[in-house]
Amino acid sequence: MDNDRFLSLLQAHCGSFAKAVATNEGDWIIKGFIDVYRQIYTISVDTKIVSKVLELLLFPMLVDFAKSRSLELELSPQQNFYPDITYTERKQHARFAVDIKSTYRVDAQRVNGMTLGAFTGYFRNRDSTKNILYPYRDYSGHFVLGVIYSQVKEGMDERKRYTLDDLEAIPSVIKDFQFFAQPKYRIASARPGSGNTKNIGSVTVIADLVGGNGPFAKLGEEVYDDYWMYYLTKDMARALEVERPYTNLKTYLQYKERGMDALEAHKLDIAKLDEPADAESEGDE
């Protein structure tokens, strides 16, 4: 199974997810948390709480997906590990990383955005096993299962408690779900997720998210990898006492073009140079 085939199967499967998490009216089926006294407490619209509960709802359906496609499924061993789910197809030794990401609409065309994982650590050292189930290079593809929803803030009172008899009267905090699956690089933006964080940010136009039409979609995954492997935030550059090489795709292009004319002009001269592949290995021990 290759990346295109896996993506096609995942996209087909996630088409039924909305019906599994929402009522016929589009409201979330989750109404709150219940205690041993059968009292129900409403859920906050806090994105961390919503995303975690959505993950718990989706896991059984993703297990079904694995069984129906003869894939082995492994969950992240810890909360801060990548990815959320690892699928393995043993026949062709293919391994696929799937992260579940959710975000809310800010209007009809845009969402608040998603963070798509770190661009340091295991992303740069692709043989590392720190905070990742398997080394990054062991995965054939890296995918996002995305959930877009609308928040419902009107009429919410987190101080109020309900009983089971009140179940139908309890408002849902989110509604109008839209699910999609795309390779991570196709929905990545050229900026961090927020502020000075070391996470890759997503595009925020809904059509680009769902259709996988981010800026790296046409440039390709190799450019995406190169861009983010060497990207520096302000704090990272300050700590290294260097200037930031680039801050967006325009300055990245300028950075890559620097010296290229000179290198091309002296291509033959460089080929004739007799120098070790790794100068450090030639030093005294």
Contacts in CASP RR format, 6 or more apart in sequence:
PFRMAT RR
TARGET T0000
AUTHOR 0000-0000-0000
METHOD contacts of the structure
MODEL  1
MDNDRFLSLLQAHCGSFAKAVATNEGDWIIKGFIDVYRQIYTISVDTKIV
SKVLELLLFPMLVDFAKSRSLELELSPQQNFYPDITYTERKQHARFAVDI
KSTYRVDAQRVNGMTLGAFTGYFRNRDSTKNILYPYRDYSGHFVLGVIYS
QVKEGMDERKRYTLDDLEAIPSVIKDFQFFAQPKYRIASARPGSGNTKNI
GSVTVIADLVGGNGPFAKLGEEVYDDYWMYYLTKDMARALEVERPYTNLK
TYLQYKERGMDALEAHKLDIAKLDEPADAESEGDE
1 69 0 8 1.000
1 89 0 8 1.000
1 91 0 8 1.000
1 92 0 8 1.000
1 94 0 8 1.000
2 92 0 8 1.000
2 94 0 8 1.000
2 140 0 8 1.000
3 96 0 8 1.000
3 140 0 8 1.000
3 141 0 8 1.000
3 183 0 8 1.000
6 87 0 8 1.000
6 89 0 8 1.000
6 94 0 8 1.000
6 96 0 8 1.000
6 140 0 8 1.000
6 141 0 8 1.000
6 143 0 8 1.000
7 143 0 8 1.000
7 181 0 8 1.000
7 182 0 8 1.000
7 183 0 8 1.000
9 65 0 8 1.000
9 69 0 8 1.000
10 65 0 8 1.000
10 98 0 8 1.000
10 143 0 8 1.000
10 145 0 8 1.000
10 181 0 8 1.000
11 180 0 8 1.000
11 181 0 8 1.000
13 61 0 8 1.000
13 65 0 8 1.000
13 68 0 8 1.000
14 145 0 8 1.000
14 179 0 8 1.000
14 180 0 8 1.000
14 181 0 8 1.000
15 179 0 8 1.000
16 61 0 8 1.000
17 58 0 8 1.000
17 61 0 8 1.000
17 147 0 8 1.000
17 177 0 8 1.000
17 179 0 8 1.000
18 26 0 8 1.000
18 177 0 8 1.000
18 178 0 8 1.000
18 179 0 8 1.000
20 57 0 8 1.000
20 61 0 8 1.000
21 28 0 8 1.000
21 29 0 8 1.000
21 30 0 8 1.000
21 54 0 8 1.000
21 57 0 8 1.000
21 58 0 8 1.000
21 177 0 8 1.000
22 28 0 8 1.000
22 29 0 8 1.000
22 175 0 8 1.000
22 176 0 8 1.000
22 177 0 8 1.000
23 29 0 8 1.000
23 172 0 8 1.000
25 175 0 8 1.000
26 175 0 8 1.000
26 176 0 8 1.000
26 177 0 8 1.000
27 172 0 8 1.000
27 175 0 8 1.000
28 149 0 8 1.000
28 172 0 8 1.000
28 173 0 8 1.000
28 174 0 8 1.000
28 175 0 8 1.000
28 177 0 8 1.000
29 172 0 8 1.000
30 43 0 8 1.000
30 53 0 8 1.000
30 57 0 8 1.000
30 172 0 8 1.000
31 40 0 8 1.000
31 42 0 8 1.000
31 43 0 8 1.000
31 162 0 8 1.000
31 167 0 8 1.000
31 170 0 8 1.000
31 172 0 8 1.000
32 40 0 8 1.000
32 41 0 8 1.000
32 42 0 8 1.000
32 43 0 8 1.000
32 170 0 8 1.000
33 40 0 8 1.000
33 41 0 8 1.000
33 43 0 8 1.000
34 40 0 8 1.000
34 41 0 8 1.000
34 164 0 8 1.000
35 41 0 8 1.000
38 163 0 8 1.000
38 164 0 8 1.000
39 161 0 8 1.000
39 162 0 8 1.000
39 163 0 8 1.000
40 161 0 8 1.000
40 162 0 8 1.000
40 163 0 8 1.000
40 164 0 8 1.000
40 166 0 8 1.000
40 167 0 8 1.000
40 170 0 8 1.000
41 158 0 8 1.000
41 161 0 8 1.000
41 162 0 8 1.000
42 156 0 8 1.000
42 157 0 8 1.000
42 158 0 8 1.000
42 160 0 8 1.000
42 162 0 8 1.000
42 170 0 8 1.000
42 171 0 8 1.000
42 173 0 8 1.000
43 49 0 8 1.000
43 50 0 8 1.000
43 53 0 8 1.000
43 173 0 8 1.000
44 50 0 8 1.000
44 158 0 8 1.000
44 173 0 8 1.000
45 151 0 8 1.000
45 152 0 8 1.000
45 153 0 8 1.000
45 156 0 8 1.000
45 173 0 8 1.000
45 174 0 8 1.000
47 102 0 8 1.000
47 103 0 8 1.000
47 104 0 8 1.000
47 112 0 8 1.000
50 102 0 8 1.000
50 149 0 8 1.000
50 173 0 8 1.000
50 174 0 8 1.000
51 100 0 8 1.000
51 101 0 8 1.000
51 102 0 8 1.000
54 100 0 8 1.000
54 102 0 8 1.000
54 147 0 8 1.000
55 84 0 8 1.000
55 100 0 8 1.000
58 100 0 8 1.000
58 145 0 8 1.000
58 147 0 8 1.000
59 75 0 8 1.000
62 73 0 8 1.000
62 85 0 8 1.000
62 98 0 8 1.000
62 145 0 8 1.000
63 73 0 8 1.000
65 71 0 8 1.000
66 72 0 8 1.000
66 73 0 8 1.000
66 87 0 8 1.000
69 89 0 8 1.000
70 89 0 8 1.000
71 87 0 8 1.000
71 88 0 8 1.000
71 89 0 8 1.000
72 87 0 8 1.000
72 88 0 8 1.000
72 89 0 8 1.000
72 90 0 8 1.000
73 85 0 8 1.000
73 86 0 8 1.000
73 87 0 8 1.000
74 85 0 8 1.000
74 86 0 8 1.000
74 88 0 8 1.000
74 133 0 8 1.000
75 84 0 8 1.000
75 85 0 8 1.000
75 86 0 8 1.000
76 82 0 8 1.000
76 83 0 8 1.000
76 84 0 8 1.000
76 85 0 8 1.000
76 133 0 8 1.000
77 133 0 8 1.000
78 131 0 8 1.000
80 131 0 8 1.000
81 131 0 8 1.000
81 132 0 8 1.000
81 133 0 8 1.000
82 97 0 8 1.000
82 99 0 8 1.000
82 117 0 8 1.000
82 118 0 8 1.000
82 122 0 8 1.000
82 131 0 8 1.000
82 132 0 8 1.000
82 133 0 8 1.000
83 97 0 8 1.000
83 98 0 8 1.000
83 99 0 8 1.000
83 132 0 8 1.000
83 133 0 8 1.000
83 139 0 8 1.000
83 142 0 8 1.000
84 98 0 8 1.000
84 99 0 8 1.000
84 100 0 8 1.000
85 97 0 8 1.000
85 98 0 8 1.000
85 99 0 8 1.000
85 100 0 8 1.000
86 95 0 8 1.000
86 96 0 8 1.000
86 97 0 8 1.000
86 98 0 8 1.000
86 133 0 8 1.000
86 134 0 8 1.000
86 139 0 8 1.000
87 95 0 8 1.000
87 96 0 8 1.000
87 98 0 8 1.000
88 94 0 8 1.000
88 95 0 8 1.000
88 96 0 8 1.000
89 95 0 8 1.000
89 96 0 8 1.000
94 140 0 8 1.000
95 134 0 8 1.000
95 138 0 8 1.000
95 139 0 8 1.000
95 140 0 8 1.000
95 141 0 8 1.000
96 139 0 8 1.000
96 140 0 8 1.000
96 141 0 8 1.000
96 142 0 8 1.000
96 143 0 8 1.000
97 139 0 8 1.000
97 141 0 8 1.000
97 142 0 8 1.000
97 143 0 8 1.000
98 143 0 8 1.000
98 144 0 8 1.000
98 145 0 8 1.000
98 181 0 8 1.000
99 116 0 8 1.000
99 117 0 8 1.000
99 142 0 8 1.000
99 143 0 8 1.000
99 144 0 8 1.000
99 145 0 8 1.000
99 184 0 8 1.000
100 144 0 8 1.000
100 145 0 8 1.000
100 146 0 8 1.000
100 147 0 8 1.000
101 114 0 8 1.000
101 115 0 8 1.000
101 116 0 8 1.000
101 144 0 8 1.000
101 145 0 8 1.000
101 146 0 8 1.000
101 147 0 8 1.000
101 202 0 8 1.000
102 114 0 8 1.000
102 146 0 8 1.000
102 147 0 8 1.000
102 148 0 8 1.000
102 149 0 8 1.000
103 111 0 8 1.000
103 112 0 8 1.000
103 113 0 8 1.000
103 114 0 8 1.000
103 146 0 8 1.000
103 147 0 8 1.000
103 148 0 8 1.000
103 149 0 8 1.000
103 202 0 8 1.000
104 111 0 8 1.000
104 112 0 8 1.000
104 148 0 8 1.000
104 149 0 8 1.000
104 150 0 8 1.000
104 151 0 8 1.000
104 174 0 8 1.000
105 111 0 8 1.000
105 112 0 8 1.000
105 148 0 8 1.000
105 149 0 8 1.000
105 150 0 8 1.000
105 151 0 8 1.000
105 176 0 8 1.000
105 206 0 8 1.000
106 112 0 8 1.000
106 204 0 8 1.000
109 205 0 8 1.000
109 206 0 8 1.000
109 207 0 8 1.000
110 204 0 8 1.000
110 205 0 8 1.000
110 206 0 8 1.000
111 148 0 8 1.000
111 204 0 8 1.000
111 206 0 8 1.000
111 209 0 8 1.000
112 204 0 8 1.000
113 193 0 8 1.000
113 201 0 8 1.000
113 202 0 8 1.000
113 203 0 8 1.000
113 204 0 8 1.000
114 144 0 8 1.000
114 146 0 8 1.000
114 187 0 8 1.000
114 193 0 8 1.000
114 201 0 8 1.000
114 202 0 8 1.000
115 193 0 8 1.000
115 194 0 8 1.000
115 197 0 8 1.000
115 199 0 8 1.000
115 200 0 8 1.000
115 201 0 8 1.000
115 202 0 8 1.000
116 144 0 8 1.000
116 184 0 8 1.000
116 187 0 8 1.000
116 188 0 8 1.000
116 193 0 8 1.000
116 199 0 8 1.000
116 200 0 8 1.000
116 201 0 8 1.000
116 202 0 8 1.000
117 123 0 8 1.000
117 199 0 8 1.000
117 200 0 8 1.000
118 131 0 8 1.000
118 198 0 8 1.000
118 199 0 8 1.000
118 200 0 8 1.000
119 192 0 8 1.000
119 198 0 8 1.000
119 199 0 8 1.000
119 200 0 8 1.000
119 228 0 8 1.000
119 229 0 8 1.000
119 231 0 8 1.000
120 198 0 8 1.000
121 128 0 8 1.000
121 130 0 8 1.000
121 131 0 8 1.000
122 128 0 8 1.000
122 129 0 8 1.000
122 130 0 8 1.000
122 131 0 8 1.000
122 132 0 8 1.000
122 135 0 8 1.000
122 136 0 8 1.000
123 136 0 8 1.000
123 228 0 8 1.000
123 229 0 8 1.000
124 229 0 8 1.000
126 135 0 8 1.000
126 136 0 8 1.000
126 137 0 8 1.000
127 135 0 8 1.000
127 137 0 8 1.000
128 135 0 8 1.000
128 136 0 8 1.000
129 135 0 8 1.000
141 183 0 8 1.000
142 183 0 8 1.000
142 184 0 8 1.000
142 185 0 8 1.000
143 181 0 8 1.000
143 182 0 8 1.000
143 183 0 8 1.000
143 184 0 8 1.000
144 181 0 8 1.000
144 182 0 8 1.000
144 183 0 8 1.000
144 184 0 8 1.000
144 187 0 8 1.000
144 202 0 8 1.000
145 179 0 8 1.000
145 180 0 8 1.000
145 181 0 8 1.000
146 179 0 8 1.000
146 180 0 8 1.000
146 181 0 8 1.000
146 182 0 8 1.000
146 209 0 8 1.000
147 177 0 8 1.000
147 178 0 8 1.000
147 179 0 8 1.000
148 177 0 8 1.000
148 178 0 8 1.000
148 179 0 8 1.000
148 180 0 8 1.000
148 206 0 8 1.000
148 209 0 8 1.000
148 210 0 8 1.000
149 174 0 8 1.000
149 175 0 8 1.000
149 176 0 8 1.000
149 177 0 8 1.000
149 178 0 8 1.000
150 174 0 8 1.000
150 175 0 8 1.000
150 176 0 8 1.000
151 173 0 8 1.000
151 174 0 8 1.000
152 171 0 8 1.000
152 172 0 8 1.000
152 173 0 8 1.000
152 174 0 8 1.000
152 175 0 8 1.000
155 171 0 8 1.000
156 171 0 8 1.000
156 173 0 8 1.000
162 169 0 8 1.000
162 170 0 8 1.000
178 206 0 8 1.000
178 210 0 8 1.000
180 209 0 8 1.000
180 210 0 8 1.000
180 211 0 8 1.000
182 209 0 8 1.000
182 210 0 8 1.000
182 211 0 8 1.000
182 212 0 8 1.000
183 212 0 8 1.000
183 221 0 8 1.000
184 200 0 8 1.000
185 216 0 8 1.000
185 217 0 8 1.000
185 220 0 8 1.000
185 221 0 8 1.000
185 224 0 8 1.000
185 225 0 8 1.000
186 211 0 8 1.000
186 212 0 8 1.000
186 213 0 8 1.000
186 214 0 8 1.000
186 216 0 8 1.000
186 217 0 8 1.000
187 202 0 8 1.000
187 203 0 8 1.000
187 208 0 8 1.000
187 209 0 8 1.000
187 212 0 8 1.000
187 214 0 8 1.000
188 200 0 8 1.000
188 201 0 8 1.000
188 202 0 8 1.000
188 203 0 8 1.000
188 214 0 8 1.000
188 215 0 8 1.000
188 216 0 8 1.000
188 224 0 8 1.000
188 228 0 8 1.000
189 200 0 8 1.000
189 201 0 8 1.000
189 202 0 8 1.000
189 203 0 8 1.000
189 204 0 8 1.000
189 214 0 8 1.000
189 215 0 8 1.000
190 215 0 8 1.000
190 216 0 8 1.000
190 227 0 8 1.000
190 248 0 8 1.000
190 249 0 8 1.000
190 252 0 8 1.000
191 201 0 8 1.000
191 248 0 8 1.000
192 198 0 8 1.000
192 199 0 8 1.000
192 200 0 8 1.000
192 201 0 8 1.000
192 231 0 8 1.000
192 233 0 8 1.000
193 199 0 8 1.000
193 200 0 8 1.000
193 201 0 8 1.000
193 202 0 8 1.000
194 201 0 8 1.000
196 233 0 8 1.000
196 234 0 8 1.000
196 235 0 8 1.000
197 233 0 8 1.000
198 233 0 8 1.000
198 236 0 8 1.000
200 228 0 8 1.000
202 209 0 8 1.000
203 209 0 8 1.000
203 213 0 8 1.000
203 214 0 8 1.000
203 215 0 8 1.000
207 213 0 8 1.000
208 214 0 8 1.000
215 249 0 8 1.000
216 223 0 8 1.000
216 224 0 8 1.000
216 227 0 8 1.000
227 249 0 8 1.000
227 252 0 8 1.000
230 245 0 8 1.000
231 246 0 8 1.000
232 240 0 8 1.000
232 242 0 8 1.000
232 244 0 8 1.000
232 245 0 8 1.000
233 244 0 8 1.000
234 244 0 8 1.000
237 243 0 8 1.000
237 244 0 8 1.000
245 251 0 8 1.000
245 252 0 8 1.000
245 255 0 8 1.000
246 252 0 8 1.000
246 254 0 8 1.000
246 255 0 8 1.000
263 270 0 8 1.000
276 282 0 8 1.000
END
